[in-house]
Amino acid sequence: MIRWARRGDGAAIVGYIRELAEYEQLAHTCHAEVTQIDEHLFGERPVCEALIAVSDTDAADVVGVAVFFTAYSTFENGPYLWLEDLYVTPRARGQGHGERLLRTLAAIAAQRGHRRLQWQVLDWNEPAIRFYESLGARVMRDWLTCRAEGDGMRTLAGDARVP
């Protein structure tokens, strides 16, 4: 079963974000905290949304999560959903939870009139790449991610002023 995240799910969401960071060998970059996730999902000005996958036999057993937000394409002149994290715990893999999360996200994007659903996958994660392609996703190997963060972001900002 897939449901919307609700208050009280923050610990499970953060736990799975941390597990995903470990799997992706990026734990040193993960700063997820329950209070911040709760604020970002349910605060006065939410900046993201989340879906929760629960066990087929126990609705209290959270087995996966998808965290996403609305982004905008200037070329397509419209909004789309950006999937930031998709994670299913190892004990629940192969049971269709990841597929149901992705299909639900695609349905949300379509219902909202969005142009697309988009996400990233690490180039070494062949099991995930095969999974996404099996569902009809196109892996865009010609696009590279650019990022400015921390000191690099502050250096880029230089003496620029916010209008």
Contact map, one row per residue, 1 for C-alpha under 8 A:
1110000000000000000000000000000000000000000000000000111100100000000000000000000000000000000000001000000000000000000000000000000000000000000000000000000000000000000
1111000000000000000000000000000000000000000000000011110000000000000000000000000000000000000000000001100100000000000000000000000000000000000000000000000000000000000
1111100000000000000000000000000000000000000000000011110000000000000000000000000000000000000000000000000000000000000000000000000000000000000000000000000000000000000
0111110000000000000000000000000000000000000000000111000000000000000000000000000000000000000000000000000000000000000000000000000000000000000000000000000000000000000
0011111010000000000000000000000000000000000000001111000000000000000000000000000000000000000000000000000000000000000000000000000000000000000000000000000000000000000
0001111110000000000000000000000000000000010000000000000000000000000000000000000000000000000000000000000000000000000000000000000000000000000000000000000000000000000
0000111111000000000000000000000000000100010000000000000000000000000000000000000000000000000000000000000000000000000000000000000000000000000000000000000000000000000
0000011111100000000000000000000000000000000000000000000000000000000000000000000000000000000000000000000000000000000000000000000000000000000000000000000000000000000
0000111111111000000000000000000000000000000000000000000000000000000000000000000000000000000000000000000000000000000000000000000000000000000000000000000000000000000
0000001111111100000000000000000001101100000000000000000000000000000000000000000000000000000000000000000000000000000000000000000000000000000000000000000000000000000
0000000111111110000000000000000001000000000000000000000000000000000000000000000000000000000000000000000000000000000000000000000000000000000000000000000000000000000
0000000011111111000000000000000000000000000000000000000000000100000000000000000000000000000000000000000000000000000000000000000000000000000000000000000000000000000
0000000011111111100000000000000000000000000000000000000000000000100000000000000000000000000000000000000000000000000000000000000000000000000000000000000000000000000
0000000001111111110000000000000111001000000000000000000000000000000000000000000000000000000000000000000000000000000000000000000000000000000000000000000000000000000
0000000000111111111000000000000000000000000000000000000000000000000000000000000000000000000000000000000000000000000000000000000000000000000000000000000000000000000
0000000000011111111100000000000000000000000000000000000000000001100000000000000000000011100000000000000000000000000000000000000000000000000000000000000000000000000
0000000000001111111110000000010100000000000000000000000000000000000000000000000000001010000000000000000000000000000000000000000000000000000000000000000000000000000
0000000000000111111111000010010100000000000000000000000000000000000000000000000000000000000000000000000000000000000000000000000000000000000000000000000000000000000
0000000000000011111111100000000000000000000000000000000000000000000000000000000000000000000000000000000000000000000000000000000000000000000000000000000000000000000
0000000000000001111111110000000000000000000000000000000000000000000000000000000000000010000000000000000000000000000000000000000000000000000000000000000000000000000
0000000000000000111111111110110000000000000000000000000000000000000000000000000000000000000000000000000000000000000000000000000000000000000000000000000000000000000
0000000000000000011111111110000000000000000000000000000000000000000000000000000000000000000000000000000000000000000000000000000000000000000000000000000000000000000
0000000000000000001111111100000000000000000000000000000000000000000000000000000000000000000000000000000000000000000000000000000000000000000000000000000000000000000
0000000000000000000111111110000000000000000000000000000000000000000000000000000000000000000000000000000000000000000000000100000000000000000000000000000000000000000
0000000000000000000011111110000000000000000000000000000000000000000000000000000000000000000000000000000000000000000000000000000000000000000000000000000000000000000
0000000000000000000011111111110000000000000000000000000000000000000000000000000000000000000000000000000000000000000000000000000000000000000000000000000000000000000
0000000000000000010011011111110000000000000000000000000000000000000000000000000000000000000000000000000000000000000000000000000000000000000000000000000000000000000
0000000000000000000000000111110000000000000000000000000000000000000000000000000000000000000000000000000000000000000000000000000000000000000000000000000000000000000
0000000000000000000010000111111000000000000000000000000000000000000000000000000000000000000000000000000000000000000000000000000000000000000000000000000000000000000
0000000000000000110010000111111100000000000000000000000000000000000000000000000000000000000000000000000000000000000000000000000000000000000000000000000000000000000
0000000000000000000000000000111110000000000000000000000000000000000000000000000000000000000000000000000000000000000000000000000000000000000000000000000000000000000
0000000000000100110000000000011111011000000000000000000000000000000000000000000000000000000000000000000000000000000000000000000000000000000000000000000000000000000
0000000000000100000000000000001111111000000000000000000000000000000000000000000000000000000000000000000000000000000000000000000000000000000000000000000000000000000
0000000001100100000000000000000111111100000000000000000000000000000000000000000000000000000000000000000000000000000000000000000000000000000000000000000000000000000
0000000001000000000000000000000011111110000000000000000000000000000000000000000000000000000000000000000000000000000000000000000000000000000000000000000000000000000
0000000000000000000000000000000111111111000000000000000000000000000000000000000000000000000000000000000000000000000000000000000000000000000000000000000000000000000
0000000001000100000000000000000111111111100000000000000000000000000000000000000000000000000000000000000000000000000000000000000000000000000000000000000000000000000
0000001001000000000000000000000001111111111000000000000000000000000000000000000000000000000000000000000000000000000000000000000000000000000000000000000000000000000
0000000000000000000000000000000000111111111101000000000000000000000000000000000000000000000000000000000000000000000000000000000000000000000000000000000000000000000
0000000000000000000000000000000000011111111011110000000000000000000000000000000000000000000000000000000000000000000000000000000000000000000000000000000000000000000
0000000000000000000000000000000000001111111001111100000000000000000000000000000000000000000000000000000000000000000000000000000000000000000000000000000000000000000
0000011000000000000000000000000000000111111111000000000000000000000000000000000000000000000000000000000000000000000000000000000000000000000000000000000000000000000
0000000000000000000000000000000000000111111111000000000000000000000000000000000000000000000000000000000000000000000000000000000000000000000000000000000000000000000
0000000000000000000000000000000000000010011111000000000000000000000000000000000000000000000000000000000000000000000000000000000000000000000000000000000000000000000
0000000000000000000000000000000000000001011111100000000000000000000000000000000000000000000000000000000000000000000000000000000000000000000000000000000000000000000
0000000000000000000000000000000000000011111111111000000000000000000000000000000000000000000000000000000000000000000000000000000000000000000000000000000000000000000
0000000000000000000000000000000000000001100011111000000000000000000010000000000000000000000000000000000000000000000000000000000000000000000000000000000000000000000
0000000000000000000000000000000000000001100001111100000000000000001111000000000000000000000000000000000000000000000000000000000000000000000000000000000000000000000
0000100000000000000000000000000000000000100001111110000000000000001110000000000000000000000000000000000000000000000000000000000000000000000000000000000000000000000
0001100000000000000000000000000000000000100000011111000000000000111100000000000000000000000000000000000000000000000000000000000000000000000000000000000000000000000
0111100000000000000000000000000000000000000000001111100000000000111000000000000000000000000000000000100000000000000000000000000000000000000000000000000000000000000
0111100000000000000000000000000000000000000000000111110000000111110000000000000000000000000000000000100000000000000000000000000000000000000000000000000000000000000
1110000000000000000000000000000000000000000000000011111000000111100000000000000000000000000000001000100000000000000000000000000000000000000000000000000000000000000
1110000000000000000000000000000000000000000000000001111101111111000000000000000000000000000000000000000000000000000000000000000000000000000000000000000000000000000
1000000000000000000000000000000000000000000000000000111111111110000000000000000000000000000100000000000000000000000000000000000000000000000000000000000000000000000
1000000000000000000000000000000000000000000000000000011111100000000000000000000000000000000000000000000000000000000000000000000000000000000000000000000000000000000
0000000000000000000000000000000000000000000000000000001111100000000000000000000000000000000000000000000000000000000000000000000000000000000000000000000000000000000
0000000000000000000000000000000000000000000000000000011111111000000000000000000000000000000000000000000000000000000000000000000000000000000000000000000000000000000
1000000000000000000000000000000000000000000000000000011111111100000000000000000000000000000000000000000000000000000000000000000000000000000000000000000000000000000
0000000000000000000000000000000000000000000000000000011001111100000000000000000000000000000000000000000000000000000000000000000000000000000000000000000000000000000
0000000000000000000000000000000000000000000000000000011001111110000000000000000000000000000000000000000000000000000000000000000000000000000000000000000000000000000
0000000000010000000000000000000000000000000000000001111000111111000000000000000000000000000000000000000000000000000000000000000000000000000000000000000000000000000
0000000000000000000000000000000000000000000000000001111000001111100000000000000000000001100100001000000000000000000000000000000000000000000000000000000000000000000
0000000000000001000000000000000000000000000000000001110000000111110000000000000000000111100000001100000000000000000000000000000000000000000000000000000000000000000
0000000000001001000000000000000000000000000000000111100000000011111000000000000000001111000000000000100000000000000000000000000000000000000000000000000000000000000
0000000000000000000000000000000000000000000000000111000000000001111100000000000000111110000000000000100000000000000000000000000000000000000000000000000000000000000
0000000000000000000000000000000000000000000000011110000000000000111110000000000000111100000000000000000000000000000000000000000000000000000000000000000000000000000
0000000000000000000000000000000000000000000000011100000000000000011111000000000011111000000000000000000000000000000000000000000000000000000000000000000000000000000
0000000000000000000000000000000000000000000000111000000000000000001111100000000011110000000000000000000000000000000000000000000000000000000000000000000000000000000
0000000000000000000000000000000000000000000000010000000000000000000111110000001111000000000000000000000000000000000000000000000000000000000000000000000000000000000
0000000000000000000000000000000000000000000000000000000000000000000011111000001111000000000000000000000000000000000000000000000000000000000000000000000000000000000
0000000000000000000000000000000000000000000000000000000000000000000001111100111100000000000000000000000000000000000000000000000000000000000000000000000000000000000
0000000000000000000000000000000000000000000000000000000000000000000000111111111100000000000000000000000000000000000000000000000000000000000000000000000000000000000
0000000000000000000000000000000000000000000000000000000000000000000000011111110000000000000000000000000000000000000000000000000000000000000000000000000000000000000
0000000000000000000000000000000000000000000000000000000000000000000000001111100000000000000000000000000000000000000000000000000000000000000000000000000000000000000
0000000000000000000000000000000000000000000000000000000000000000000000001111110000000000000000000000000000000000001000000000000000000000000000000000000000000000000
0000000000000000000000000000000000000000000000000000000000000000000000011111111000000000000000000000000000000000000000000000000000000000000000000000000000000000000
0000000000000000000000000000000000000000000000000000000000000000000000011101111100000000000000000000000000000000011000000000000000000000000000000000000000000000000
0000000000000000000000000000000000000000000000000000000000000000000001111000111110000000000000000000000000000000111100000000000000000000000000000000000000000000000
0000000000000000000000000000000000000000000000000000000000000000000001111000011111000000000000000000000000001000011111000000000000000000000000000000000000000000000
0000000000000000000000000000000000000000000000000000000000000000000111100000001111100000000000000000000010001000010111000000000000000000000000000000000000000000000
0000000000000000000000000000000000000000000000000000000000000000000111100000000111110000000000000000000000000000000011100000000000000000000000000000000000000000000
0000000000000000000000000000000000000000000000000000000000000000011110000000000011111100000000000000000000000000000011110000000000000000000000000000000000000000000
0000000000000000000000000000000000000000000000000000000000000000011110000000000001111100000000000000000000000000000000110000000000000000000000000000000000000000000
0000000000000000100000000000000000000000000000000000000000000000111100000000000000111110000000000000000000000000000000000000000000000000000000000000000000000000000
0000000000000000000000000000000000000000000000000000000000000001111000000000000000111111000000000100000000000000000000000000000000000000000000000000000000000000000
0000000000000001100100000000000000000000000000000000000000000001110000000000000000001111100000000100000000000000000000000000000000000000000000000000000000000000000
0000000000000001000000000000000000000000000000000000000000000011100000000000000000000111110110001100000000000000000000000000000000000000000000000000000000000000000
0000000000000001000000000000000000000000000000000000000000000011000000000000000000000011111110000000000000000000000000000000000000000000000000000000000000000000000
0000000000000000000000000000000000000000000000000000000000000000000000000000000000000001111110000000000000000000000000000000000000000000000000000000000000000000000
0000000000000000000000000000000000000000000000000000000000000000000000000000000000000000111110000000000000000000000000000000000000000000000000000000000000000000000
0000000000000000000000000000000000000000000000000000001000000010000000000000000000000001111111101000000000000000000000000000000000000000000000000000000000000000000
0000000000000000000000000000000000000000000000000000000000000000000000000000000000000001111111111100000000000000000000000000000000000000000000000000000000000000000
0000000000000000000000000000000000000000000000000000000000000000000000000000000000000000000111111000000000000000000000000000000000000000000000000000000000000000000
0000000000000000000000000000000000000000000000000000000000000000000000000000000000000000000111111000000000000000000000000000000000000000000000000000000000000000000
0000000000000000000000000000000000000000000000000000000000000000000000000000000000000000000011111111000000000000000000000000000000000000000000000000000000000000000
1000000000000000000000000000000000000000000000000000100000000011000000000000000000000001000111111111100000000000000000000000000000000000000000000000000000000000000
0000000000000000000000000000000000000000000000000000000000000001000000000000000000000111000010011111110000000000000000000000000000000000000000000000000000000000000
0000000000000000000000000000000000000000000000000000000000000000000000000000000000000000000000011111111000000000000000000000000000000010000000000000000000000000000
0100000000000000000000000000000000000000000000000000000000000000000000000000000000000000000000011111111100000000000000000000000000000000000000000000000000000000000
0100000000000000000000000000000000000000000000000011100000000000110000000000000000000000000000001111111110000000000000000000000000000000000000000000000000000000000
0000000000000000000000000000000000000000000000000000000000000000000000000000000000000000000000000111111111000000000000000000000000000000000000000000000000000000000
0000000000000000000000000000000000000000000000000000000000000000000000000000000000000000000000000011111111100000000000000000000000000000000000000000000000000000000
0100000000000000000000000000000000000000000000000000000000000000000000000000000000000000000000000001111111110000000000000000000000000000000000000000000000000000000
0000000000000000000000000000000000000000000000000000000000000000000000000000000010000000000000000000111111111000000010000000000000000000000000000000000000000000000
0000000000000000000000000000000000000000000000000000000000000000000000000000000000000000000000000000011111111100000110000000000000000000000000000000000000000000000
0000000000000000000000000000000000000000000000000000000000000000000000000000000000000000000000000000001111111110000000000000000000000000000000000000000000000000000
0000000000000000000000000000000000000000000000000000000000000000000000000000000000000000000000000000000111111111000000000000000000000000000000000000000000000000000
0000000000000000000000000000000000000000000000000000000000000000000000000000000110000000000000000000000011111111111110000000000000000000000000000000000000000000000
0000000000000000000000000000000000000000000000000000000000000000000000000000000000000000000000000000000001111111111100000000000000000000000000000000000000000000000
0000000000000000000000000000000000000000000000000000000000000000000000000000000000000000000000000000000000111111110000000000000000000000000000000000000000000000000
0000000000000000000000000000000000000000000000000000000000000000000000000000000000000000000000000000000000011111110000000000000000000000000000000000000000000000000
0000000000000000000000000000000000000000000000000000000000000000000000000000001000000000000000000000000000001111111000000000000000000000000000000000000000000000000
0000000000000000000000000000000000000000000000000000000000000000000000000000011110000000000000000000000000001111111110000000000000000000000000000000000000000000000
0000000000000000000000000000000000000000000000000000000000000000000000000001011100000000000000000000000000001100111110000000000000000000000000000000000000000000000
0000000000000000000000000000000000000000000000000000000000000000000000000000001110000000000000000000000001001100011111000000000000000000000000000000000000000000000
0000000000000000000000000000000000000000000000000000000000000000000000000000000111100000000000000000000011001000011111100000000000000000000000000000000000000000000
0000000000000000000000000000000000000000000000000000000000000000000000000000000111100000000000000000000000000000000111110000000000000000000000000000000000000000000
0000000000000000000000000000000000000000000000000000000000000000000000000000000001110000000000000000000000000000000011111000000000000000000000000000000000000000000
0000000000000000000000000000000000000000000000000000000000000000000000000000000000110000000000000000000000000000000001111100000000000000000000000000000000000000000
0000000000000000000000000000000000000000000000000000000000000000000000000000000000000000000000000000000000000000000000111110100110000000000000000000000000000000000
0000000000000000000000010000000000000000000000000000000000000000000000000000000000000000000000000000000000000000000000011111100000000000000000000000000000000000000
0000000000000000000000000000000000000000000000000000000000000000000000000000000000000000000000000000000000000000000000001111110000000000000000000000000000000000000
0000000000000000000000000000000000000000000000000000000000000000000000000000000000000000000000000000000000000000000000000111110000000000000000000000000000000000000
0000000000000000000000000000000000000000000000000000000000000000000000000000000000000000000000000000000000000000000000001111111110000000000000000000000000000000000
0000000000000000000000000000000000000000000000000000000000000000000000000000000000000000000000000000000000000000000000000011111111000000000000000000000000000000000
0000000000000000000000000000000000000000000000000000000000000000000000000000000000000000000000000000000000000000000000000000111111100000000000000000000000000000000
0000000000000000000000000000000000000000000000000000000000000000000000000000000000000000000000000000000000000000000000001000111111110000000000000000000000000000000
0000000000000000000000000000000000000000000000000000000000000000000000000000000000000000000000000000000000000000000000001000111111111000001000000000000000000000000
0000000000000000000000000000000000000000000000000000000000000000000000000000000000000000000000000000000000000000000000000000011111111100000000000000000000000000000
0000000000000000000000000000000000000000000000000000000000000000000000000000000000000000000000000000000000000000000000000000001111111110000000000000000000000000000
0000000000000000000000000000000000000000000000000000000000000000000000000000000000000000000000000000000000000000000000000000000111111111111000000000000000000000000
0000000000000000000000000000000000000000000000000000000000000000000000000000000000000000000000000000000000000000000000000000000011111111111000000000000000000000000
0000000000000000000000000000000000000000000000000000000000000000000000000000000000000000000000000000000000000000000000000000000001111111100000000000000000000000000
0000000000000000000000000000000000000000000000000000000000000000000000000000000000000000000000000010000000000000000000000000000000111111100000000000000000000000000
0000000000000000000000000000000000000000000000000000000000000000000000000000000000000000000000000000000000000000000000000000000000011111110000000000000000000000000
0000000000000000000000000000000000000000000000000000000000000000000000000000000000000000000000000000000000000000000000000000000000011111111000000000000000000000000
0000000000000000000000000000000000000000000000000000000000000000000000000000000000000000000000000000000000000000000000000000000000011001111100000000000000000000000
0000000000000000000000000000000000000000000000000000000000000000000000000000000000000000000000000000000000000000000000000000000010011000111110000000000000000000000
0000000000000000000000000000000000000000000000000000000000000000000000000000000000000000000000000000000000000000000000000000000000000000011111100000000000000000000
0000000000000000000000000000000000000000000000000000000000000000000000000000000000000000000000000000000000000000000000000000000000000000001111110000000000000000000
0000000000000000000000000000000000000000000000000000000000000000000000000000000000000000000000000000000000000000000000000000000000000000000111110000000000000000000
0000000000000000000000000000000000000000000000000000000000000000000000000000000000000000000000000000000000000000000000000000000000000000000111111000000000000000000
0000000000000000000000000000000000000000000000000000000000000000000000000000000000000000000000000000000000000000000000000000000000000000000011111100000000000000000
0000000000000000000000000000000000000000000000000000000000000000000000000000000000000000000000000000000000000000000000000000000000000000000000111110000000000000000
0000000000000000000000000000000000000000000000000000000000000000000000000000000000000000000000000000000000000000000000000000000000000000000000011111000000000000000
0000000000000000000000000000000000000000000000000000000000000000000000000000000000000000000000000000000000000000000000000000000000000000000000001111100000000000000
0000000000000000000000000000000000000000000000000000000000000000000000000000000000000000000000000000000000000000000000000000000000000000000000000111110110010000000
0000000000000000000000000000000000000000000000000000000000000000000000000000000000000000000000000000000000000000000000000000000000000000000000000011111111000000000
0000000000000000000000000000000000000000000000000000000000000000000000000000000000000000000000000000000000000000000000000000000000000000000000000001111111000000000
0000000000000000000000000000000000000000000000000000000000000000000000000000000000000000000000000000000000000000000000000000000000000000000000000000111111100000000
0000000000000000000000000000000000000000000000000000000000000000000000000000000000000000000000000000000000000000000000000000000000000000000000000001111111110000000
0000000000000000000000000000000000000000000000000000000000000000000000000000000000000000000000000000000000000000000000000000000000000000000000000001111111111000000
0000000000000000000000000000000000000000000000000000000000000000000000000000000000000000000000000000000000000000000000000000000000000000000000000000111111111100000
0000000000000000000000000000000000000000000000000000000000000000000000000000000000000000000000000000000000000000000000000000000000000000000000000000001111111100000
0000000000000000000000000000000000000000000000000000000000000000000000000000000000000000000000000000000000000000000000000000000000000000000000000001000111111100000
0000000000000000000000000000000000000000000000000000000000000000000000000000000000000000000000000000000000000000000000000000000000000000000000000000000011111111000
0000000000000000000000000000000000000000000000000000000000000000000000000000000000000000000000000000000000000000000000000000000000000000000000000000000001111111000
0000000000000000000000000000000000000000000000000000000000000000000000000000000000000000000000000000000000000000000000000000000000000000000000000000000000001111100
0000000000000000000000000000000000000000000000000000000000000000000000000000000000000000000000000000000000000000000000000000000000000000000000000000000000001111110
0000000000000000000000000000000000000000000000000000000000000000000000000000000000000000000000000000000000000000000000000000000000000000000000000000000000000011111
0000000000000000000000000000000000000000000000000000000000000000000000000000000000000000000000000000000000000000000000000000000000000000000000000000000000000001111
0000000000000000000000000000000000000000000000000000000000000000000000000000000000000000000000000000000000000000000000000000000000000000000000000000000000000000111
